[in-house]
Every structure is written in structure tokens, then in C-alpha cells.
Amino acid sequence: MNTLYDYVSPGLLGEISVSGFASAVEKYAADKKVKLSRVLDNSSFTLDNTANYVKAGLTINSPVATLNLSKWSDYNYEWHWMTITKYYRDSTDSRWIAVSTWGERRSINYRTHFDAIVGNKSLGGGFMYFK
């Protein structure tokens, strides 16, 4: 993380661009002579489309970075990057993601996370994986 931090170089507000993050990761990979490219999805930013994008990344064993730029909300993971390592549904068919954050693995309701990204107290966010 410390090495990658030099490439991402977050500003005063942190790294608030999924595209900027992706460019930094690609530059890091290129400097290490590793072929790595972001996977883009031009479909509408909906709950189902983003879930399909997350599942596609995880299916190829690529963890998915997610950024949530909500602020002044009651969401525990506002203004925050996390790494999604699992997507699943429980016995009530609720969607969940397992994430790596603050050095721990946590489970978050996917709809809650998605709603925080698109909510009226948010400046956006998104998802990104590489292959």
C-alpha cells in the first residue's frame, strides 16, 4: 500500500476519482512490467448493473475497488475506498458484499452501499476492477 500510495497521490480530499485511481494503478503496473488494464462498463449505473459488474470482477478473481463519496450521512463507510472480495445473497435474498476496510473484513448490505453512492448526500463514487 505504501508503494501504491506514491502513485495514487491523494490530494487534500483524498483520491476522489475512480478514473484517477485506475490510471494510477495502471501506471504502477506498467512500471513493474505487469500487464493490467481497467475493465470499464458503459451500462447505466443501476443496482443490478453494478452488481453484475462486481460479480464479473470477482468471477475472474479480481477484487473490486469501490469508492463512496457520501458525506454527512449515517452510513458508516462514507467518503471511503474499500476492496470488495465477495458478493453473496442471504436466505432472504438480500445482497451483501464482503469488503476489506480499515484492516478488517466486514459485510455490508449491497443496496445500502449502492444507495449511499447515488444518494442526495453523495458526490458519487463507483467500482473498478482490473484484468
Secondary structure, 3 states (H helix, E strand, C coil): CHHHHHHHCCECCECCCHHHHHHHHHHHHHHCCCCCCEECCCCCCCHHHHHHHHHHHHHCCCCEEEEEEECCCCCCCCCEEEEEEEEEECCCCCEEEEEEECCEEEEEEHHHHHHHHHCCCEEEEEEEEEC
